[in-house]
Amino acid sequence: MAAQTSMLHIRVDDEIKEQATQALTAMGMSVSDAVRLFLRRVVIDQAFPLELKVPNAETRAAMEESRTMMAARRARFATADELFADLEKNSSK
Protein backbone atom coordinates (compact mmCIF):
# COMPACT_ATOMS: atom_id res chain seq x y z
CA MET A 1 0.00 0.00 0.00
CA ALA A 2 1.47 3.34 -1.08
CA ALA A 3 1.93 6.07 1.50
CA GLN A 4 -0.33 9.07 1.20
CA THR A 5 1.60 12.21 0.33
CA SER A 6 0.92 15.91 0.60
CA MET A 7 2.31 18.98 -1.11
CA LEU A 8 4.72 21.26 0.73
CA HIS A 9 5.02 24.85 -0.49
CA ILE A 10 7.96 27.04 0.57
CA ARG A 11 9.33 30.37 -0.56
CA VAL A 12 13.02 30.68 -1.31
CA ASP A 13 15.19 33.22 -3.08
CA ASP A 14 15.44 32.43 -6.82
CA GLU A 15 19.24 32.53 -6.83
CA ILE A 16 19.53 30.19 -3.83
CA LYS A 17 17.06 27.78 -5.43
CA GLU A 18 19.04 27.73 -8.68
CA GLN A 19 22.39 27.24 -6.92
CA ALA A 20 20.95 24.52 -4.69
CA THR A 21 19.35 22.81 -7.68
CA GLN A 22 22.70 22.74 -9.50
CA ALA A 23 24.56 21.40 -6.45
CA LEU A 24 21.95 18.77 -5.71
CA THR A 25 21.76 17.70 -9.37
CA ALA A 26 25.53 17.12 -9.25
CA MET A 27 24.87 14.82 -6.27
CA GLY A 28 22.13 13.00 -8.15
CA MET A 29 19.31 14.52 -6.10
CA SER A 30 16.44 16.87 -6.73
CA VAL A 31 15.40 19.68 -4.40
CA SER A 32 12.37 17.59 -3.47
CA ASP A 33 14.66 14.63 -2.62
CA ALA A 34 16.77 16.89 -0.40
CA VAL A 35 13.73 18.27 1.44
CA ARG A 36 12.35 14.76 1.97
CA LEU A 37 15.73 13.63 3.29
CA PHE A 38 15.91 16.65 5.60
CA LEU A 39 12.42 15.98 7.00
CA ARG A 40 13.14 12.26 7.41
CA ARG A 41 16.24 13.10 9.50
CA VAL A 42 14.13 15.41 11.69
CA VAL A 43 11.69 12.54 12.31
CA ILE A 44 14.37 9.89 12.90
CA ASP A 45 16.61 12.02 15.14
CA GLN A 46 13.86 14.15 16.68
CA ALA A 47 16.29 17.03 16.21
CA PHE A 48 17.31 19.60 13.65
CA PRO A 49 19.78 17.74 11.40
CA LEU A 50 22.27 20.60 11.20
CA GLU A 51 24.34 21.96 14.03
CA LEU A 52 23.23 25.48 14.85
CA LYS A 53 25.19 27.50 17.36
CA VAL A 54 25.21 31.04 18.61
CA PRO A 55 28.67 32.36 17.74
CA ASN A 56 30.99 32.87 20.70
CA ALA A 57 32.55 36.24 21.51
CA GLU A 58 35.70 35.56 19.45
CA THR A 59 33.67 34.56 16.39
CA ARG A 60 31.34 37.55 16.75
CA ALA A 61 34.37 39.86 16.97
CA ALA A 62 35.86 38.29 13.82
CA MET A 63 32.55 38.66 12.00
CA GLU A 64 32.33 42.33 12.98
CA GLU A 65 35.95 42.91 11.95
CA SER A 66 35.19 41.33 8.58
CA ARG A 67 32.11 43.51 8.07
CA THR A 68 34.10 46.62 8.97
CA MET A 69 36.91 45.69 6.57
CA MET A 70 34.45 44.99 3.75
CA ALA A 71 32.64 48.28 4.35
CA ALA A 72 35.95 50.18 4.35
CA ARG A 73 37.28 48.07 1.47
CA ARG A 74 40.54 47.51 3.29
CA ALA A 75 42.58 44.42 4.06
CA ARG A 76 43.74 43.33 7.50
CA PHE A 77 47.27 42.80 6.21
CA ALA A 78 49.22 45.06 3.87
CA THR A 79 51.14 42.19 2.27
CA ALA A 80 50.88 38.45 1.84
CA ASP A 81 54.03 38.07 3.96
CA GLU A 82 52.24 39.77 6.89
CA LEU A 83 49.31 37.40 6.45
CA PHE A 84 51.52 34.30 6.42
CA ALA A 85 53.50 35.54 9.44
CA ASP A 86 50.26 36.00 11.37
CA LEU A 87 49.02 32.56 10.32
CA GLU A 88 52.26 30.93 11.47
CA LYS A 89 52.22 32.86 14.75
CA ASN A 90 48.61 31.84 15.50
CA SER A 91 48.66 28.30 14.10
CA SER A 92 49.55 26.80 17.48
CA LYS A 93 46.44 28.23 19.21
C-alpha positions as CSV (number, residue, x, y, z in Angstrom):
1,M,0.0,0.0,0.0
2,A,1.5,3.3,-1.1
3,A,1.9,6.1,1.5
4,Q,-0.3,9.1,1.2
5,T,1.6,12.2,0.3
6,S,0.9,15.9,0.6
7,M,2.3,19.0,-1.1
8,L,4.7,21.3,0.7
9,H,5.0,24.9,-0.5
10,I,8.0,27.0,0.6
11,R,9.3,30.4,-0.6
12,V,13.0,30.7,-1.3
13,D,15.2,33.2,-3.1
14,D,15.4,32.4,-6.8
15,E,19.2,32.5,-6.8
16,I,19.5,30.2,-3.8
17,K,17.1,27.8,-5.4
18,E,19.0,27.7,-8.7
19,Q,22.4,27.2,-6.9
20,A,20.9,24.5,-4.7
21,T,19.3,22.8,-7.7
22,Q,22.7,22.7,-9.5
23,A,24.6,21.4,-6.5
24,L,21.9,18.8,-5.7
25,T,21.8,17.7,-9.4
26,A,25.5,17.1,-9.3
27,M,24.9,14.8,-6.3
28,G,22.1,13.0,-8.2
29,M,19.3,14.5,-6.1
30,S,16.4,16.9,-6.7
31,V,15.4,19.7,-4.4
32,S,12.4,17.6,-3.5
33,D,14.7,14.6,-2.6
34,A,16.8,16.9,-0.4
35,V,13.7,18.3,1.4
36,R,12.3,14.8,2.0
37,L,15.7,13.6,3.3
38,F,15.9,16.7,5.6
39,L,12.4,16.0,7.0
40,R,13.1,12.3,7.4
41,R,16.2,13.1,9.5
42,V,14.1,15.4,11.7
43,V,11.7,12.5,12.3
44,I,14.4,9.9,12.9
45,D,16.6,12.0,15.1
46,Q,13.9,14.2,16.7
47,A,16.3,17.0,16.2
48,F,17.3,19.6,13.7
49,P,19.8,17.7,11.4
50,L,22.3,20.6,11.2
51,E,24.3,22.0,14.0
52,L,23.2,25.5,14.8
53,K,25.2,27.5,17.4
54,V,25.2,31.0,18.6
55,P,28.7,32.4,17.7
56,N,31.0,32.9,20.7
57,A,32.6,36.2,21.5
58,E,35.7,35.6,19.5
59,T,33.7,34.6,16.4
60,R,31.3,37.6,16.7
61,A,34.4,39.9,17.0
62,A,35.9,38.3,13.8
63,M,32.6,38.7,12.0
64,E,32.3,42.3,13.0
65,E,36.0,42.9,12.0
66,S,35.2,41.3,8.6
67,R,32.1,43.5,8.1
68,T,34.1,46.6,9.0
69,M,36.9,45.7,6.6
70,M,34.4,45.0,3.8
71,A,32.6,48.3,4.3
72,A,36.0,50.2,4.4
73,R,37.3,48.1,1.5
74,R,40.5,47.5,3.3
75,A,42.6,44.4,4.1
76,R,43.7,43.3,7.5
77,F,47.3,42.8,6.2
78,A,49.2,45.1,3.9
79,T,51.1,42.2,2.3
80,A,50.9,38.5,1.8
81,D,54.0,38.1,4.0
82,E,52.2,39.8,6.9
83,L,49.3,37.4,6.5
84,F,51.5,34.3,6.4
85,A,53.5,35.5,9.4
86,D,50.3,36.0,11.4
87,L,49.0,32.6,10.3
88,E,52.3,30.9,11.5
89,K,52.2,32.9,14.8
90,N,48.6,31.8,15.5
91,S,48.7,28.3,14.1
92,S,49.6,26.8,17.5
93,K,46.4,28.2,19.2
